[in-house]
Amino acid sequence: MSSEYAKQLGAKLRAIRTQQGLSLHGVEEKSQGRWKAVVVGSYERGDRAVTVQRLAELADFYGVPVQELLPGTTPGGAAEPPPKLVLDLERLATVPAEKAGPLQRYAATIQSQRGDYNGKVLSIRQDDLRTLAVIYDQSPSVLTEQLISWGVLDADARRAVASHEDS
């Protein structure tokens, strides 16, 4: 494995870990010691080569497909950037069900399909937002504002939606 490739792979590993809100020690705790913080850190820095077997196991631990961790690949093999819309699932749980019920069910379905049960955040795609807008009978930009007001989406989501609507 080339040094540059190892660093790119490590950057992807770090991005997935931080997206799930885990520190290196958090990984060690959550895995009950199976993944040592020092080892995962050395993978992330590109200081240590990771075997295909260990990479597959780490992908499984993070609940992502192995291809998401490989440098030079984009999610689903598409040529578009990774999703920029991140739902705060902890905040979503505090929104009354009569308002957020459809979103809660949709998010649970996505989690189930992805095998992603970190419970803190969930990345959704523009297509997901458009589907949710139909369910809520609103435009994607109006729904985005509503989700921001609920604290479920970060205000930065406005830029992602606006840039997608412009294209």
C-alpha positions in Angstrom: 0.0 0.0 0.0 1.5 3.3 -1.0 2.0 6.0 1.6 -0.4 8.4 -0.2 -3.1 5.7 -0.5 -2.8 4.8 3.2 -3.2 8.5 4.1 -6.3 8.8 1.9 -7.8 5.6 3.4 -7.0 6.9 6.9 -8.7 10.2 6.1 -11.9 8.3 5.1 -11.7 6.2 8.3 -11.3 9.4 10.4 -14.2 11.1 8.6 -16.6 8.1 9.2 -15.5 7.9 12.9 -16.0 11.7 13.5 -19.3 11.7 11.6 -20.5 9.2 14.1 -19.4 11.4 17.0 -16.7 9.0 18.2 -13.3 9.8 19.6 -10.5 7.2 19.2 -11.1 6.2 22.8 -14.9 6.1 22.1 -14.2 3.5 19.4 -12.2 1.4 21.9 -15.0 1.7 24.4 -17.9 1.0 22.0 -16.0 -2.0 20.6 -15.3 -3.3 24.1 -11.6 -3.2 23.4 -11.7 -5.0 20.1 -10.4 -1.8 18.3 -7.6 -0.2 20.2 -7.5 3.6 20.0 -3.7 3.5 19.2 -4.3 1.0 16.3 -7.3 2.9 14.8 -5.3 6.2 15.1 -2.3 4.7 13.3 -4.7 3.5 10.5 -6.2 7.0 10.3 -2.7 8.6 10.1 -1.6 6.1 7.4 1.2 5.0 9.7 0.0 1.4 9.7 -1.2 -0.8 6.8 -4.7 -2.3 7.3 -5.5 -5.7 5.9 -8.5 -6.2 3.7 -10.0 -8.4 6.5 -9.5 -5.8 9.2 -10.8 -3.0 6.9 -14.0 -5.1 6.3 -14.4 -5.7 10.0 -13.9 -1.9 10.7 -16.4 -1.0 8.0 -18.9 -3.5 9.7 -18.2 -1.9 13.1 -18.9 1.6 11.7 -22.0 0.2 9.8 -20.8 1.4 6.3 -20.0 -0.5 3.1 -16.3 -1.2 2.7 -16.3 0.8 -0.6 -17.1 3.9 1.4 -13.7 3.6 3.0 -11.7 3.2 -0.1 -9.9 6.2 -1.6 -11.1 7.3 -5.0 -14.6 6.1 -4.6 -17.7 8.2 -4.0 -20.9 7.0 -2.3 -22.8 4.6 -4.5 -20.2 5.1 -7.2 -21.8 8.4 -8.2 -19.9 11.4 -9.4 -21.5 13.7 -7.0 -20.1 14.8 -3.6 -21.1 13.1 -0.4 -24.3 14.1 1.2 -24.2 17.4 3.1 -27.6 17.1 4.8 -27.2 15.7 8.3 -30.2 15.1 10.5 -29.6 15.4 14.3 -31.5 12.2 15.4 -31.2 13.2 19.1 -33.0 16.5 18.4 -35.5 14.7 16.2 -36.5 12.5 19.1 -37.6 15.6 21.0 -39.9 17.0 18.3 -43.5 16.1 18.9 -44.6 13.0 16.8 -47.5 14.9 15.3 -45.0 17.1 13.6 -42.0 14.8 13.1 -43.7 11.4 12.8 -43.2 11.1 9.0 -39.5 12.2 9.3 -38.9 9.8 12.2 -40.3 6.9 10.2 -38.3 7.8 7.1 -35.1 8.2 9.1 -35.7 4.8 10.8 -36.2 3.2 7.4 -32.9 4.7 6.1 -31.1 3.5 9.2 -32.5 0.0 8.7 -31.5 -0.1 5.1 -28.0 1.1 5.8 -27.5 -0.8 9.0 -26.6 2.5 10.6 -27.7 2.7 14.2 -25.3 5.2 15.7 -28.4 7.0 16.9 -26.9 10.5 16.8 -26.9 11.7 13.2 -28.0 10.5 9.8 -26.9 11.8 6.5 -29.6 12.2 3.9 -29.3 12.9 0.2 -31.1 15.6 -1.8 -33.4 12.9 -3.2 -34.4 12.0 0.4 -35.2 15.7 1.1 -37.3 15.9 -2.1 -39.2 12.8 -1.0 -39.8 14.2 2.4 -40.9 17.5 0.9 -43.6 15.5 -1.0 -44.7 13.8 2.2 -44.9 17.1 4.0 -46.5 18.8 1.0 -43.8 21.5 1.0 -41.0 22.6 -1.3 -37.5 21.3 -0.3 -36.4 24.8 0.7 -39.5 25.4 2.9 -39.1 21.9 4.5 -35.4 22.7 5.1 -36.3 25.9 7.0 -38.8 23.9 9.1 -36.2 21.2 9.9 -33.7 24.0 10.9 -36.3 25.6 13.1 -36.9 22.2 14.8 -33.1 22.0 15.4 -33.0 18.8 13.3 -30.9 20.3 10.5 -27.9 22.7 10.8 -28.4 26.1 9.2 -25.6 25.1 6.7 -28.1 22.9 5.1 -29.6 26.0 3.4 -26.5 26.3 1.3 -26.6 22.6 0.2 -30.3 22.9 -0.7 -29.8 26.3 -2.5 -26.8 25.1 -4.5 -28.7 21.9 -5.5 -31.8 23.9 -6.6 -29.6 26.2 -8.7 -28.1 23.3 -10.6 
